[in-house]
Amino acid sequence: MRRVREVTLEWRDGKVDRINEATRRGVQLSLYVDGRYSVASSSDLRPKALEQFIADSVANTRVLSPDPFRGLPDPALY
């Protein structure tokens, strides 16, 4: 889960002309599925939407080409 806050100031004639603030929340997944790797992100944090997001992300990762150079370490090594 991540949360980002941005504040922007615009100046005119040496004075603050405009202030803008934005806050974003989201989630990002790194997926290792059947020898394939992908990253997916979403800003929809509702429980049902997250459930669908995870299912879709796993399904999408399964259609990618295998990546023999990227994977999780052997559990015996940690």
Distance bins in CASP14 RR format, pairs under 12 A and 6 or more apart:
PFRMAT RR
TARGET T0000
AUTHOR 0000-0000-0000
RMODE 2
METHOD distances of the structure
MODEL  1
1 24 0 0 0 0 0 1 0 0 0 0 0
1 25 1 0 0 1 0 0 0 0 0 0 0
1 26 1 0 0 1 0 0 0 0 0 0 0
1 27 1 0 1 0 0 0 0 0 0 0 0
1 28 0 0 0 0 1 0 0 0 0 0 0
1 29 0 0 0 0 0 1 0 0 0 0 0
1 41 0 0 0 0 0 1 0 0 0 0 0
1 42 0 0 0 0 0 1 0 0 0 0 0
1 43 0 0 0 0 0 1 0 0 0 0 0
1 45 1 0 0 1 0 0 0 0 0 0 0
1 50 0 0 0 0 0 1 0 0 0 0 0
2 23 0 0 0 0 0 1 0 0 0 0 0
2 24 0 0 0 0 1 0 0 0 0 0 0
2 25 1 0 0 1 0 0 0 0 0 0 0
2 26 1 0 1 0 0 0 0 0 0 0 0
2 27 1 0 0 1 0 0 0 0 0 0 0
2 28 1 0 0 1 0 0 0 0 0 0 0
2 29 0 0 0 0 0 1 0 0 0 0 0
2 41 0 0 0 0 1 0 0 0 0 0 0
2 42 0 0 0 0 0 1 0 0 0 0 0
2 43 0 0 0 0 1 0 0 0 0 0 0
2 45 0 0 0 0 0 1 0 0 0 0 0
3 22 0 0 0 0 0 1 0 0 0 0 0
3 23 1 0 0 1 0 0 0 0 0 0 0
3 24 1 0 0 1 0 0 0 0 0 0 0
3 25 1 0 1 0 0 0 0 0 0 0 0
3 26 1 0 0 1 0 0 0 0 0 0 0
3 27 0 0 0 0 0 1 0 0 0 0 0
3 28 0 0 0 0 0 1 0 0 0 0 0
3 43 0 0 0 0 0 1 0 0 0 0 0
3 45 0 0 0 0 0 1 0 0 0 0 0
4 21 0 0 0 0 0 1 0 0 0 0 0
4 22 0 0 0 0 1 0 0 0 0 0 0
4 23 1 0 0 1 0 0 0 0 0 0 0
4 24 1 0 1 0 0 0 0 0 0 0 0
4 25 1 0 0 1 0 0 0 0 0 0 0
4 26 0 0 0 0 1 0 0 0 0 0 0
4 28 0 0 0 0 0 1 0 0 0 0 0
4 41 0 0 0 0 0 1 0 0 0 0 0
4 43 0 0 0 0 0 1 0 0 0 0 0
5 20 0 0 0 0 0 1 0 0 0 0 0
5 21 1 0 0 1 0 0 0 0 0 0 0
5 22 1 0 0 1 0 0 0 0 0 0 0
5 23 1 0 1 0 0 0 0 0 0 0 0
5 24 0 0 0 0 1 0 0 0 0 0 0
5 25 0 0 0 0 1 0 0 0 0 0 0
6 19 0 0 0 0 0 1 0 0 0 0 0
6 20 1 0 0 1 0 0 0 0 0 0 0
6 21 1 0 0 1 0 0 0 0 0 0 0
6 22 1 0 1 0 0 0 0 0 0 0 0
6 23 1 0 0 1 0 0 0 0 0 0 0
6 24 1 0 0 1 0 0 0 0 0 0 0
7 16 0 0 0 0 0 1 0 0 0 0 0
7 18 0 0 0 0 0 1 0 0 0 0 0
7 19 1 0 0 1 0 0 0 0 0 0 0
7 20 1 0 0 1 0 0 0 0 0 0 0
7 21 1 0 1 0 0 0 0 0 0 0 0
7 22 0 0 0 0 1 0 0 0 0 0 0
7 23 0 0 0 0 1 0 0 0 0 0 0
8 16 0 0 0 0 0 1 0 0 0 0 0
8 17 0 0 0 0 0 1 0 0 0 0 0
8 18 1 0 0 1 0 0 0 0 0 0 0
8 19 1 0 0 1 0 0 0 0 0 0 0
8 20 1 0 1 0 0 0 0 0 0 0 0
8 21 1 0 0 1 0 0 0 0 0 0 0
8 22 0 0 0 0 1 0 0 0 0 0 0
9 15 0 0 0 0 0 1 0 0 0 0 0
9 16 1 0 1 0 0 0 0 0 0 0 0
9 17 0 0 0 0 1 0 0 0 0 0 0
9 18 1 0 0 1 0 0 0 0 0 0 0
9 19 1 0 1 0 0 0 0 0 0 0 0
9 20 0 0 0 0 1 0 0 0 0 0 0
9 21 0 0 0 0 0 1 0 0 0 0 0
10 16 1 0 0 1 0 0 0 0 0 0 0
10 17 1 0 1 0 0 0 0 0 0 0 0
10 18 1 0 1 0 0 0 0 0 0 0 0
10 19 1 0 0 1 0 0 0 0 0 0 0
10 20 1 0 0 1 0 0 0 0 0 0 0
11 17 1 0 0 1 0 0 0 0 0 0 0
11 18 0 0 0 0 1 0 0 0 0 0 0
11 19 0 0 0 0 0 1 0 0 0 0 0
12 18 0 0 0 0 1 0 0 0 0 0 0
23 43 0 0 0 0 0 1 0 0 0 0 0
24 41 0 0 0 0 0 1 0 0 0 0 0
24 42 0 0 0 0 0 1 0 0 0 0 0
24 43 1 0 0 1 0 0 0 0 0 0 0
24 44 0 0 0 0 0 1 0 0 0 0 0
24 45 0 0 0 0 0 1 0 0 0 0 0
25 41 0 0 0 0 0 1 0 0 0 0 0
25 42 0 0 0 0 0 1 0 0 0 0 0
25 43 1 0 0 1 0 0 0 0 0 0 0
25 44 0 0 0 0 1 0 0 0 0 0 0
25 45 1 0 0 1 0 0 0 0 0 0 0
25 46 0 0 0 0 0 1 0 0 0 0 0
26 40 0 0 0 0 0 1 0 0 0 0 0
26 41 1 0 0 1 0 0 0 0 0 0 0
26 42 1 0 0 1 0 0 0 0 0 0 0
26 43 1 0 1 0 0 0 0 0 0 0 0
26 44 0 0 0 0 1 0 0 0 0 0 0
26 45 1 0 0 1 0 0 0 0 0 0 0
26 46 0 0 0 0 0 1 0 0 0 0 0
26 49 0 0 0 0 0 1 0 0 0 0 0
26 50 0 0 0 0 1 0 0 0 0 0 0
26 53 0 0 0 0 0 1 0 0 0 0 0
27 39 0 0 0 0 0 1 0 0 0 0 0
27 40 0 0 0 0 1 0 0 0 0 0 0
27 41 1 0 0 1 0 0 0 0 0 0 0
27 42 1 0 1 0 0 0 0 0 0 0 0
27 43 0 0 0 0 1 0 0 0 0 0 0
27 44 0 0 0 0 1 0 0 0 0 0 0
27 45 1 0 0 1 0 0 0 0 0 0 0
27 46 0 0 0 0 0 1 0 0 0 0 0
27 47 0 0 0 0 0 1 0 0 0 0 0
27 49 0 0 0 0 0 1 0 0 0 0 0
27 50 1 0 0 1 0 0 0 0 0 0 0
27 53 1 0 0 1 0 0 0 0 0 0 0
27 54 0 0 0 0 1 0 0 0 0 0 0
27 57 0 0 0 0 0 1 0 0 0 0 0
28 38 0 0 0 0 0 1 0 0 0 0 0
28 39 1 0 0 1 0 0 0 0 0 0 0
28 40 1 0 0 1 0 0 0 0 0 0 0
28 41 1 0 1 0 0 0 0 0 0 0 0
28 42 0 0 0 0 1 0 0 0 0 0 0
28 43 0 0 0 0 0 1 0 0 0 0 0
28 45 0 0 0 0 0 1 0 0 0 0 0
28 53 0 0 0 0 0 1 0 0 0 0 0
28 54 0 0 0 0 0 1 0 0 0 0 0
28 57 0 0 0 0 0 1 0 0 0 0 0
29 37 0 0 0 0 0 1 0 0 0 0 0
29 38 0 0 0 0 1 0 0 0 0 0 0
29 39 1 0 0 1 0 0 0 0 0 0 0
29 40 1 0 1 0 0 0 0 0 0 0 0
29 41 1 0 0 1 0 0 0 0 0 0 0
29 42 0 0 0 0 1 0 0 0 0 0 0
29 50 0 0 0 0 0 1 0 0 0 0 0
29 53 0 0 0 0 1 0 0 0 0 0 0
29 54 1 0 0 1 0 0 0 0 0 0 0
29 55 0 0 0 0 0 1 0 0 0 0 0
29 56 0 0 0 0 0 1 0 0 0 0 0
29 57 1 0 1 0 0 0 0 0 0 0 0
29 58 0 0 0 0 1 0 0 0 0 0 0
29 60 0 0 0 0 0 1 0 0 0 0 0
29 61 0 0 0 0 1 0 0 0 0 0 0
30 36 0 0 0 0 0 1 0 0 0 0 0
30 37 1 0 0 1 0 0 0 0 0 0 0
30 38 1 0 0 1 0 0 0 0 0 0 0
30 39 1 0 1 0 0 0 0 0 0 0 0
30 40 0 0 0 0 1 0 0 0 0 0 0
30 41 0 0 0 0 0 1 0 0 0 0 0
30 57 0 0 0 0 0 1 0 0 0 0 0
30 61 0 0 0 0 0 1 0 0 0 0 0
30 70 0 0 0 0 1 0 0 0 0 0 0
30 71 0 0 0 0 0 1 0 0 0 0 0
30 72 0 0 0 0 0 1 0 0 0 0 0
31 37 1 0 0 1 0 0 0 0 0 0 0
31 38 1 0 1 0 0 0 0 0 0 0 0
31 39 1 0 0 1 0 0 0 0 0 0 0
31 40 1 0 0 1 0 0 0 0 0 0 0
31 41 0 0 0 0 0 1 0 0 0 0 0
31 53 0 0 0 0 0 1 0 0 0 0 0
31 54 0 0 0 0 1 0 0 0 0 0 0
31 55 0 0 0 0 0 1 0 0 0 0 0
31 56 0 0 0 0 0 1 0 0 0 0 0
31 57 1 0 1 0 0 0 0 0 0 0 0
31 58 1 0 0 1 0 0 0 0 0 0 0
31 59 0 0 0 0 0 1 0 0 0 0 0
31 60 0 0 0 0 1 0 0 0 0 0 0
31 61 1 0 1 0 0 0 0 0 0 0 0
31 62 0 0 0 0 1 0 0 0 0 0 0
31 64 0 0 0 0 1 0 0 0 0 0 0
31 67 0 0 0 0 0 1 0 0 0 0 0
31 70 0 0 0 0 0 1 0 0 0 0 0
31 71 0 0 0 0 0 1 0 0 0 0 0
31 72 0 0 0 0 0 1 0 0 0 0 0
32 38 0 0 0 0 1 0 0 0 0 0 0
32 39 0 0 0 0 0 1 0 0 0 0 0
32 57 0 0 0 0 0 1 0 0 0 0 0
32 58 0 0 0 0 0 1 0 0 0 0 0
32 61 0 0 0 0 1 0 0 0 0 0 0
32 62 0 0 0 0 0 1 0 0 0 0 0
32 64 0 0 0 0 0 1 0 0 0 0 0
32 66 0 0 0 0 0 1 0 0 0 0 0
32 67 0 0 0 0 1 0 0 0 0 0 0
32 70 1 0 0 1 0 0 0 0 0 0 0
32 71 1 0 1 0 0 0 0 0 0 0 0
32 72 1 0 1 0 0 0 0 0 0 0 0
32 73 0 0 0 0 0 1 0 0 0 0 0
33 40 0 0 0 0 0 1 0 0 0 0 0
33 54 0 0 0 0 0 1 0 0 0 0 0
33 55 0 0 0 0 0 1 0 0 0 0 0
33 57 0 0 0 0 1 0 0 0 0 0 0
33 58 1 0 1 0 0 0 0 0 0 0 0
33 59 0 0 0 0 1 0 0 0 0 0 0
33 60 0 0 0 0 1 0 0 0 0 0 0
33 61 1 0 1 0 0 0 0 0 0 0 0
33 62 1 0 1 0 0 0 0 0 0 0 0
33 63 0 0 0 0 1 0 0 0 0 0 0
33 64 0 0 0 0 1 0 0 0 0 0 0
33 66 0 0 0 0 0 1 0 0 0 0 0
33 67 0 0 0 0 0 1 0 0 0 0 0
33 70 0 0 0 0 0 1 0 0 0 0 0
33 71 0 0 0 0 0 1 0 0 0 0 0
33 72 0 0 0 0 0 1 0 0 0 0 0
34 58 0 0 0 0 1 0 0 0 0 0 0
34 59 0 0 0 0 0 1 0 0 0 0 0
34 61 0 0 0 0 1 0 0 0 0 0 0
34 62 1 0 0 1 0 0 0 0 0 0 0
34 63 0 0 0 0 0 1 0 0 0 0 0
34 64 0 0 0 0 1 0 0 0 0 0 0
34 65 0 0 0 0 0 1 0 0 0 0 0
34 66 1 0 0 1 0 0 0 0 0 0 0
34 67 0 0 0 0 0 1 0 0 0 0 0
34 71 0 0 0 0 0 1 0 0 0 0 0
35 61 0 0 0 0 1 0 0 0 0 0 0
35 62 0 0 0 0 1 0 0 0 0 0 0
35 64 0 0 0 0 1 0 0 0 0 0 0
35 65 0 0 0 0 1 0 0 0 0 0 0
35 66 1 0 1 0 0 0 0 0 0 0 0
35 67 1 0 0 1 0 0 0 0 0 0 0
35 68 1 0 0 1 0 0 0 0 0 0 0
35 69 0 0 0 0 0 1 0 0 0 0 0
35 70 0 0 0 0 1 0 0 0 0 0 0
35 71 1 0 0 1 0 0 0 0 0 0 0
35 72 0 0 0 0 1 0 0 0 0 0 0
36 57 0 0 0 0 0 1 0 0 0 0 0
36 58 0 0 0 0 1 0 0 0 0 0 0
36 59 0 0 0 0 0 1 0 0 0 0 0
36 60 0 0 0 0 1 0 0 0 0 0 0
36 61 1 0 1 0 0 0 0 0 0 0 0
36 62 1 0 0 1 0 0 0 0 0 0 0
36 63 0 0 0 0 1 0 0 0 0 0 0
36 64 1 0 1 0 0 0 0 0 0 0 0
36 65 1 0 0 1 0 0 0 0 0 0 0
36 66 1 0 1 0 0 0 0 0 0 0 0
36 67 1 0 0 1 0 0 0 0 0 0 0
36 68 0 0 0 0 0 1 0 0 0 0 0
36 69 0 0 0 0 0 1 0 0 0 0 0
36 70 0 0 0 0 1 0 0 0 0 0 0
36 71 0 0 0 0 1 0 0 0 0 0 0
37 57 0 0 0 0 0 1 0 0 0 0 0
37 60 0 0 0 0 0 1 0 0 0 0 0
37 61 1 0 0 1 0 0 0 0 0 0 0
37 62 0 0 0 0 0 1 0 0 0 0 0
37 64 1 0 0 1 0 0 0 0 0 0 0
37 65 0 0 0 0 0 1 0 0 0 0 0
37 66 0 0 0 0 1 0 0 0 0 0 0
37 67 1 0 1 0 0 0 0 0 0 0 0
37 68 0 0 0 0 0 1 0 0 0 0 0
37 69 0 0 0 0 1 0 0 0 0 0 0
37 70 1 0 1 0 0 0 0 0 0 0 0
37 71 1 0 0 1 0 0 0 0 0 0 0
37 72 0 0 0 0 1 0 0 0 0 0 0
38 56 0 0 0 0 0 1 0 0 0 0 0
38 57 1 0 0 1 0 0 0 0 0 0 0
38 58 0 0 0 0 1 0 0 0 0 0 0
38 59 0 0 0 0 0 1 0 0 0 0 0
38 60 1 0 0 1 0 0 0 0 0 0 0
38 61 1 0 1 0 0 0 0 0 0 0 0
38 62 0 0 0 0 1 0 0 0 0 0 0
38 63 0 0 0 0 1 0 0 0 0 0 0
38 64 1 0 0 1 0 0 0 0 0 0 0
38 65 0 0 0 0 0 1 0 0 0 0 0
38 66 0 0 0 0 0 1 0 0 0 0 0
38 67 0 0 0 0 1 0 0 0 0 0 0
38 70 0 0 0 0 0 1 0 0 0 0 0
38 71 0 0 0 0 0 1 0 0 0 0 0
39 57 0 0 0 0 1 0 0 0 0 0 0
39 60 0 0 0 0 0 1 0 0 0 0 0
39 61 0 0 0 0 1 0 0 0 0 0 0
39 64 0 0 0 0 0 1 0 0 0 0 0
39 70 0 0 0 0 0 1 0 0 0 0 0
40 50 0 0 0 0 0 1 0 0 0 0 0
40 52 0 0 0 0 0 1 0 0 0 0 0
40 53 1 0 0 1 0 0 0 0 0 0 0
40 54 0 0 0 0 1 0 0 0 0 0 0
40 55 0 0 0 0 0 1 0 0 0 0 0
40 56 0 0 0 0 1 0 0 0 0 0 0
40 57 1 0 1 0 0 0 0 0 0 0 0
40 58 0 0 0 0 1 0 0 0 0 0 0
40 59 0 0 0 0 0 1 0 0 0 0 0
40 60 1 0 0 1 0 0 0 0 0 0 0
40 61 1 0 0 1 0 0 0 0 0 0 0
40 64 0 0 0 0 0 1 0 0 0 0 0
41 50 0 0 0 0 0 1 0 0 0 0 0
41 53 0 0 0 0 1 0 0 0 0 0 0
41 54 0 0 0 0 0 1 0 0 0 0 0
41 57 0 0 0 0 1 0 0 0 0 0 0
42 49 1 0 0 1 0 0 0 0 0 0 0
42 50 1 0 0 1 0 0 0 0 0 0 0
42 51 0 0 0 0 0 1 0 0 0 0 0
42 52 0 0 0 0 1 0 0 0 0 0 0
42 53 1 0 1 0 0 0 0 0 0 0 0
42 54 0 0 0 0 1 0 0 0 0 0 0
42 55 0 0 0 0 0 1 0 0 0 0 0
42 56 0 0 0 0 1 0 0 0 0 0 0
42 57 0 0 0 0 1 0 0 0 0 0 0
43 49 0 0 0 0 1 0 0 0 0 0 0
43 50 0 0 0 0 0 1 0 0 0 0 0
43 53 0 0 0 0 0 1 0 0 0 0 0
44 50 1 0 0 1 0 0 0 0 0 0 0
44 51 0 0 0 0 0 1 0 0 0 0 0
44 52 0 0 0 0 1 0 0 0 0 0 0
44 53 1 0 0 1 0 0 0 0 0 0 0
44 54 0 0 0 0 0 1 0 0 0 0 0
44 56 0 0 0 0 0 1 0 0 0 0 0
45 51 0 0 0 0 0 1 0 0 0 0 0
45 53 0 0 0 0 1 0 0 0 0 0 0
46 52 0 0 0 0 1 0 0 0 0 0 0
46 53 0 0 0 0 1 0 0 0 0 0 0
47 53 0 0 0 0 0 1 0 0 0 0 0
47 54 0 0 0 0 0 1 0 0 0 0 0
48 54 0 0 0 0 0 1 0 0 0 0 0
48 55 0 0 0 0 0 1 0 0 0 0 0
49 55 0 0 0 0 0 1 0 0 0 0 0
49 56 0 0 0 0 0 1 0 0 0 0 0
50 56 0 0 0 0 0 1 0 0 0 0 0
50 57 0 0 0 0 0 1 0 0 0 0 0
51 57 0 0 0 0 0 1 0 0 0 0 0
51 58 0 0 0 0 0 1 0 0 0 0 0
52 58 0 0 0 0 0 1 0 0 0 0 0
52 59 0 0 0 0 0 1 0 0 0 0 0
53 59 0 0 0 0 0 1 0 0 0 0 0
53 60 0 0 0 0 0 1 0 0 0 0 0
54 60 0 0 0 0 0 1 0 0 0 0 0
54 61 0 0 0 0 0 1 0 0 0 0 0
55 61 0 0 0 0 0 1 0 0 0 0 0
55 62 0 0 0 0 0 1 0 0 0 0 0
56 62 0 0 0 0 0 1 0 0 0 0 0
56 63 0 0 0 0 0 1 0 0 0 0 0
57 63 0 0 0 0 0 1 0 0 0 0 0
57 64 0 0 0 0 0 1 0 0 0 0 0
58 64 0 0 0 0 0 1 0 0 0 0 0
61 67 0 0 0 0 0 1 0 0 0 0 0
61 70 0 0 0 0 0 1 0 0 0 0 0
64 70 0 0 0 0 0 1 0 0 0 0 0
72 78 0 0 0 0 1 0 0 0 0 0 0
END
